């Protein structure tokens, strides 16, 4: 650690705004992630590539073998974030994919344990084709969570274009631009003779990224505020949390189910207006919410 402490002092002497990020991954692959805390106490790194958060978020919002229920998700998130200082919580690099991990759509498409057998060479049954509608809807819910939660959202370039791909090297393919003709290429090993195609998507996903980025930039609470989980309807698997900063408070609600979900907002929370919705058919009658399948909403909370 001595080297990295000296490195921080040196880099900060050049530019106090330098953001230092640590790749802090495995203690015992594939089940035990490293504990970042010793590295993010303010004297070494500002943040880590936050796989500890992504593993938990995928475990709840996707359908993997290491699936988490709502209570398990809340407990795991608190265990991760509340062990950090406040400034570290905000700085954490909340990523979903990278140069060493499958692309987001492909990761959500497959049921494997996080980062285990995530390529054709390790698992011939690993799916690298186009995502299903359900996968896309779950990814959008994940993105809404990523951009409304504490931490610093990160996009692996190309995910916003809808690129797909397994683990390294598939996740490192060149970006697919609409004015270029890209020849299909084989995955490793070539004897599988299966194309690992990447496609330039409809604008829908790109526009969705733009909308959630705009939401985060519009409301400082989403970048600077703390978070508190709210229990609305655990039996119906309705996730909710608030973000609070100065005099601004927001409520974020998710229905991660394939069916309509209902929930009642606590009486001590008075909702002012809705500022974002994934799907435009959810209903609100007073403090009662009826959420469409795979939907999410963001409300401003009225301060009394």
Secondary structure, 3 states (H helix, E strand, C coil): CHHHHHHHHHHHHHCCCCCCEECCCEEECCCEECCCHHHCCCCCCCEEECHHHHHHHHHHHCCCCCCCCHHHHHHHHHHHHCCCCHHHHHHCEECCCECCECCHHHHHHCCCCCCCCCCCCCCCCCCCCCCCHHHHHHHHHHHHHHHHCCCEECCCCCHHHCCCCCCCCHHHCCCCCCCCCCCCCECCCHHHCCECCCCCCCHHHHHHHHHHHHHHHHCCHHHHCEEEECCCECCCCEEEEEEEECCEEEEEEEECCCCCEEEECCCCCEEEEEEEEECCCCEEECCEEEECCCEEEEEEEECC
